[in-house]
């Protein structure tokens, strides 16, 4: 039975989409709430809508749109791990759907589509944030939708597509502020595309450039004004209190190398210089796409693949330079680790254009597609799990600790449990949603002191010299941490 190429691609998209979303959903149910998720819930979701809108207290932990959606979700479904993570799962669904739509629009080659799915999705560090109660997933899903509609505009030239592109980009920014780098890049990339239309006389000759510019940029201007109204005060307060997360060494080290190292998930392949080799390959692909697209553009090859490759190359370039400019001009730290993951989908679309440009060298195209396909799949299979998040590994056992505590300790009266500061938000989240405040008082300890005695401690085992260890016994170990119980007096 012969299957048409379009039917085959539909099957690939459905199977891949179900597997990808199922994996993130399983993780959302099984992985304990992490420190940043717990903070969002306790500080902002439990607060008023006004406090969320004004970002009170001032902290970049508040991812506005995500926080509003969590408030709505918990209001409908009640407080649970799933309800606080549901908006993130919706973000992942958007990312899956729009990335598949974009791949289908760029190429009809099966090998390129499969490779594109792998490149855009199978990064274990990137994937960690799908299904967490953070704004990253929602922002990336909306950003991918914006990228898709930008390409639809390149294909068809209809203003409604660029309108949708800027609306989704604006929502992406409201999901997490670092998406401002993408929003600025989108303005530049889009104006490159429309300028090409104007210069190639695809509009009436009598049309004024200024009128044409304002008309084409109406969506960008409107969304920019709305974002200014919504974010001017919160952003000014974040700057005032220096709450931006990031590092200040160099763009390469902080924003590029950190993401590559984190994405390798601690796996050691081919020595310590391997991350730099990967970055070198990525730079080669990036420059190849830009140079080939620019060369074709200047000899007036204005097909959608050339314009699309150049536009997406500009997106990635401006997003990078935006971060550098903010550091040099405003002193804003470079994006690092999880915040620098915004570059991952922006870059990962470029190899797709690189492979499409090789259409006249089919065997080379197939071989080069097969290399990342196998490498990414192998690496992801080694790192995939349903029990921890790399960024917040120290929260891996929190739920197990509380369950063990409640099931094995005879709590005839209310007891005190001292926990380290980084674990505190997660523990207090479960204290709240499980209604166990009448059984145990959880006490955050940012600094341990010998003269304080609590009924229980949950800390790193090697921190025991910092407390009165002679008064305590270890009743259960959880990786490098241990649950200590105060010895009963004889």
C-alpha positions in Angstrom: 0.0 0.0 0.0 1.6 3.3 -1.1 1.4 6.3 1.2 1.6 9.7 -0.2 4.3 12.0 1.1 1.8 14.4 2.6 0.1 11.5 4.5 3.5 10.2 5.7 4.4 13.6 7.0 1.1 13.8 8.8 1.8 10.5 10.5 5.3 11.6 11.5 3.9 14.9 13.0 1.2 13.1 14.9 3.4 10.4 16.3 6.2 12.8 17.2 3.8 15.3 18.7 2.0 12.7 20.9 5.3 11.3 22.1 6.8 14.8 22.9 3.8 16.1 24.7 3.3 12.8 26.6 6.8 13.0 27.9 6.5 16.5 29.1 3.1 15.7 30.7 4.5 12.7 32.6 7.4 14.9 33.8 4.8 17.5 35.0 3.1 14.9 37.1 6.1 13.2 38.5 8.9 15.8 39.1 8.7 17.6 42.4 8.0 21.3 42.4 11.2 23.3 42.2 12.4 26.4 44.0 11.4 28.9 41.3 8.0 27.3 40.8 7.3 27.3 44.5 8.3 30.9 44.7 6.0 31.9 41.9 3.1 30.1 43.6 3.7 31.3 47.1 4.6 34.9 46.3 2.6 35.8 43.2 -0.1 33.2 42.5 -1.3 33.5 46.1 -1.1 37.3 45.8 -3.5 39.8 44.2 -3.9 40.4 40.4 -2.7 44.0 41.1 0.6 42.7 42.6 1.2 40.4 39.6 0.5 43.2 37.2 2.9 45.6 39.1 5.4 42.8 39.9 5.1 43.4 43.6 7.5 42.4 45.2 10.0 43.2 42.6 11.6 40.1 41.1 12.1 38.6 37.7 10.6 35.3 39.0 7.2 36.8 38.1 6.6 35.8 34.5 3.4 37.8 34.0 1.3 35.9 31.5 2.3 32.6 33.0 1.4 33.8 36.5 -2.0 35.0 35.4 -2.7 31.7 33.7 -1.6 29.8 36.8 -4.0 31.9 38.9 -6.8 31.0 36.5 -5.9 27.3 36.3 -5.7 26.9 40.1 -9.0 28.8 40.4 -10.7 26.3 38.1 -8.8 23.0 39.0 -7.7 23.7 42.5 -4.1 23.8 43.8 -1.9 20.9 42.5 1.3 20.3 40.7 -0.7 19.7 37.5 -2.7 22.9 37.7 0.3 25.2 38.3 2.1 23.5 35.4 -0.8 23.4 32.9 0.0 26.8 31.3 3.5 25.5 30.6 2.1 22.3 29.0 -0.1 24.5 26.8 3.1 26.4 25.8 4.7 23.1 24.8 1.7 22.2 22.7 2.0 25.5 20.9 5.7 25.0 20.4 5.1 21.5 18.9 2.2 22.6 16.6 3.9 25.8 15.3 7.3 24.1 14.9 5.7 21.4 12.8 3.8 23.9 10.7 7.1 25.9 10.1 9.0 22.8 9.1 6.2 21.8 6.7 6.2 25.3 5.2 10.0 25.3 4.7 10.5 21.8 3.2 8.7 18.8 1.9 11.7 16.5 2.2 11.0 13.8 4.7 14.6 13.5 6.0 14.7 17.3 6.5 11.4 17.3 8.4 12.5 14.5 10.7 15.9 16.1 11.3 14.1 19.4 12.0 11.9 17.8 14.6 15.0 16.4 16.3 16.9 19.7 16.1 14.1 21.8 17.5 13.0 19.5 20.3 15.6 16.9 21.5 17.8 19.1 23.7 17.4 17.7 27.2 18.2 21.0 28.9 15.8 22.9 26.7 13.2 20.2 27.2 13.5 20.4 31.0 11.5 23.6 31.1 8.4 22.2 29.2 6.0 21.2 32.0 7.5 23.4 34.7 5.5 26.3 36.2 7.7 28.9 34.6 7.2 31.3 31.7 9.8 29.8 29.4 7.6 27.2 27.8 4.8 29.6 27.2 7.2 32.2 25.8 8.9 29.7 23.4 5.6 28.4 22.2 4.3 31.9 21.4 7.7 32.8 19.8 7.6 29.7 17.6 4.1 30.8 16.5 5.5 34.3 15.7 8.3 32.7 13.6 5.8 30.6 11.7 3.6 33.6 10.8 6.7 35.6 9.8 7.5 32.8 7.3 3.9 32.7 6.1 4.2 36.4 5.4 7.4 35.7 3.4 5.5 33.0 1.5 2.2 34.9 0.8 2.8 38.6 1.7 -0.5 39.0 3.5 -0.6 41.6 6.2 -2.7 39.4 8.6 0.3 37.1 9.0 2.7 39.8 10.1 -0.1 41.0 12.4 -0.3 37.6 14.1 3.5 37.4 14.2 3.8 40.6 16.3 0.8 39.8 18.5 2.3 36.4 19.4 5.8 38.0 19.9 4.2 40.5 22.2 2.6 37.8 24.3 5.9 36.0 24.3 7.5 39.1 25.9 4.7 39.3 28.4 5.4 35.6 29.3 9.1 36.3 30.0 11.0 39.6 29.6 14.0 38.1 27.9 11.8 37.7 24.8 12.3 41.4 24.3 15.4 40.4 22.4 13.3 38.4 20.0 10.8 41.2 19.6 13.4 43.7 18.6 15.0 41.1 16.2 11.6 40.5 14.7 11.1 44.2 13.9 14.4 44.3 12.1 13.9 41.0 10.2 10.4 42.0 9.1 11.5 45.4 7.9 14.2 43.7 5.9 11.5 41.6 4.2 9.1 44.5 3.5 12.0 46.7 2.3 12.8 44.0 -0.3 9.1 44.1 -1.4 9.3 47.9 -1.8 12.6 48.0 -3.7 11.5 45.2 -6.0 8.4 47.3 -6.8 5.9 44.8 -5.6 3.8 47.8 -4.5 2.5 50.7 -6.6 5.2 53.1 -7.8 3.2 56.1 -6.5 3.2 54.8 -2.9 5.2 56.9 -0.5 7.9 55.0 1.4 6.9 56.6 4.7 3.2 55.7 4.2 4.2 52.2 3.2 6.5 51.9 6.2 3.9 53.0 8.7 1.2 50.8 7.2 3.4 47.7 7.2 4.7 48.4 10.7 1.3 49.2 12.2 1.1 45.9 14.1 4.7 46.3 15.4 3.9 49.9 16.6 0.6 48.9 18.2 2.1 45.9 20.1 5.2 48.0 21.1 2.9 50.7 22.6 0.9 48.0 24.5 4.1 46.4 25.8 5.4 49.8 27.0 2.1 50.4 28.9 2.2 47.0 30.5 5.9 46.7 31.3 7.4 50.2 31.6 6.9 50.4 35.4 7.7 46.7 36.3 10.9 46.8 34.1 12.0 50.2 35.6 11.6 48.7 39.1 13.6 45.6 38.1 16.4 47.8 36.9 16.2 50.0 40.0 16.7 47.0 42.3 19.1 45.2 39.9 17.0 42.1 39.8 18.1 40.9 36.3 19.4 37.4 36.2 22.6 36.8 34.2 26.4 36.9 34.2 29.0 39.5 33.2 32.1 37.6 31.9 31.5 37.6 28.1 28.7 36.9 25.6 30.5 33.8 24.4 31.1 32.3 27.8 27.9 33.3 29.5 25.3 33.1 26.7 26.6 30.5 24.2 29.1 28.2 26.0 26.9 28.0 29.1 23.9 26.7 27.1 26.1 24.2 25.2 27.6 22.9 28.5 24.2 22.6 30.1 22.7 20.9 27.1 25.4 18.2 27.2 23.9 17.4 30.6 27.2 16.4 32.2 28.0 13.9 29.4 31.7 13.9 28.4 32.0 13.4 24.7 35.5 13.5 23.0 37.2 15.6 25.7 36.9 18.9 27.4 37.1 20.9 24.1 34.1 19.2 22.6 31.7 22.1 23.5 33.9 24.5 21.6 34.0 22.2 18.6 30.2 22.1 18.6 30.0 25.9 18.7 32.5 26.0 15.8 30.2 23.8 13.7 27.2 26.0 14.7 29.1 29.1 13.6 30.0 27.5 10.3 26.3 26.6 9.7 25.1 30.1 10.7 27.6 31.9 8.5 27.0 29.5 5.5 23.2 30.3 5.7 23.8 34.0 5.9 26.5 34.2 3.2 24.6 31.9 0.8 21.3 33.8 1.4 23.0 37.2 1.0 24.8 36.2 -2.1 21.6 34.9 -3.7 19.7 38.0 -2.5 22.1 40.4 -4.1 21.8 38.6 -7.5 18.1 39.0 -7.1 17.1 35.4 -6.3 14.1 36.4 -4.2 12.4 33.0 -3.6 10.9 32.2 -0.1 13.8 29.9 0.9 16.4 32.6 0.3 14.4 35.4 1.9 13.4 33.1 4.8 17.0 31.9 5.4 18.2 35.5 5.5 15.3 36.7 7.7 15.8 34.0 10.2 19.5 34.6 10.1 18.8 38.2 10.9 16.5 37.1 13.8 19.3 35.2 15.4 21.9 37.8 14.8 19.9 40.8 16.2 18.8 38.8 19.2 22.4 38.1 20.0 23.6 41.7 19.4 20.6 43.0 21.4 22.0 41.2 24.5 25.5 42.5 23.9 24.2 46.1 23.4 22.2 45.9 26.6 25.3 44.9 28.5 27.5 47.5 27.0 25.0 50.4 27.2 22.8 49.6 30.1 25.0 47.2 32.1 22.3 44.5 32.0 24.0 41.1 32.6 24.4 38.7 29.6 21.7 36.1 29.4 23.1 32.8 30.9 22.1 29.2 31.3 18.2 28.9 31.2 17.7 32.5 30.1 20.0 32.1 27.2 17.9 29.2 25.9 16.0 31.7 23.9 18.8 31.4 21.3 18.2 27.6 20.9 15.0 27.7 18.8 16.3 30.8 17.0 19.5 29.1 15.9 18.0 25.6 15.4 15.9 26.7 12.5 19.0 27.8 10.6 20.4 24.2 9.9 17.0 23.5 8.3 17.7 26.2 5.7 21.3 24.9 5.4 20.0 21.5 4.4 17.4 22.9 2.0 20.2 24.9 0.3 21.9 21.6 -0.5 18.9 20.3 -2.6 21.2 19.8 -5.6 23.5 17.6 -3.6 21.0 15.0 -2.4 23.4 12.5 -0.9 25.3 15.1 1.0 22.0 16.5 2.2 21.0 13.1 3.5 24.3 12.4 5.2 24.5 15.8 6.9 20.9 15.4 8.1 21.6 12.0 9.5 24.5 13.1 11.6 22.6 15.5 14.0 19.5 13.2 13.8 21.5 10.3 15.3 23.6 12.4 17.6 20.7 14.3 19.1 18.6 11.2 19.5 21.4 9.2 21.2 22.2 12.1 23.6 18.6 12.7 24.4 18.0 9.0 25.1 20.9 9.1 27.6 19.6 12.1 29.5 15.8 11.7 29.4 14.3 11.1 32.8 11.1 11.7 34.7 12.5 12.5 38.2 14.7 15.6 38.1 15.4 19.0 36.5 19.1 19.8 35.8 18.8 23.5 36.8 17.3 22.7 40.1 18.7 19.2 40.9 18.7 19.9 44.6 14.8 19.7 44.6 14.8 16.2 43.2 13.8 14.4 46.4 11.7 17.0 48.2 8.4 15.2 47.7 9.9 11.9 48.7 11.3 13.5 51.9 7.8 14.8 52.9 6.1 11.5 52.1 8.7 9.5 54.1 8.4 12.0 56.9 4.6 11.7 57.1 4.4 8.0 56.6 7.2 6.9 58.9 7.3 9.4 61.8 4.8 9.3 64.6 3.6 12.9 64.8 1.6 12.9 68.0 2.1 16.7 68.2 3.2 19.4 65.9 6.9 19.3 65.1 9.5 21.6 63.5 11.4 20.8 60.3 14.3 23.0 59.4 15.2 23.1 55.7 17.8 24.9 53.7 16.8 28.1 51.9 16.9 26.7 48.4 14.6 23.8 49.3 12.2 26.0 51.3 9.8 27.2 48.5 9.2 23.6 47.3 8.5 22.3 50.8 6.2 25.2 51.6 4.3 24.6 48.3 3.5 21.0 49.5 2.8 22.3 53.0 0.2 24.6 51.5 -1.5 22.2 48.9 -1.4 19.1 51.2 -2.7 21.1 54.2 -0.1 19.7 56.6 0.6 22.9 58.5 -1.1 21.5 61.6 1.4 18.6 61.7 4.7 20.2 60.9 6.1 23.7 61.0 8.6 24.1 58.1 11.3 26.6 59.0 13.6 28.1 56.3 17.2 28.3 57.3 19.5 30.3 55.1 22.3 30.0 57.7 22.7 27.0 60.0 23.5 27.6 63.7 24.7 25.2 66.4 22.6 26.8 69.2 19.3 26.0 67.4 17.5 22.8 68.0 14.6 21.7 65.8 12.8 18.4 65.8 14.1 17.6 62.3 16.6 18.9 59.8 16.7 18.2 56.0 20.1 19.4 54.8 23.2 18.2 52.9 24.7 15.5 55.1 28.2 17.1 55.0 26.6 20.2 56.6 26.0 18.3 59.8 29.1 19.9 61.6 27.2 23.3 61.3 24.4 22.1 63.6 24.6 20.3 66.9 25.2 17.0 65.3 25.7 15.1 68.6 22.0 15.7 69.3 20.8 14.3 66.0 20.6 11.0 64.2 20.2 10.3 60.5 16.9 8.5 59.8 17.0 8.5 56.0 19.4 9.5 53.2 18.3 11.1 49.9 21.3 11.2 47.6 23.7 13.8 49.2 21.1 15.1 51.6 19.8 13.5 54.8 16.8 13.8 57.1 18.1 14.3 60.7 15.9 13.7 63.8 16.5 15.1 67.2 17.5 12.3 69.6 15.1 11.6 72.4 16.3 12.4 75.9 17.0 9.3 78.0 
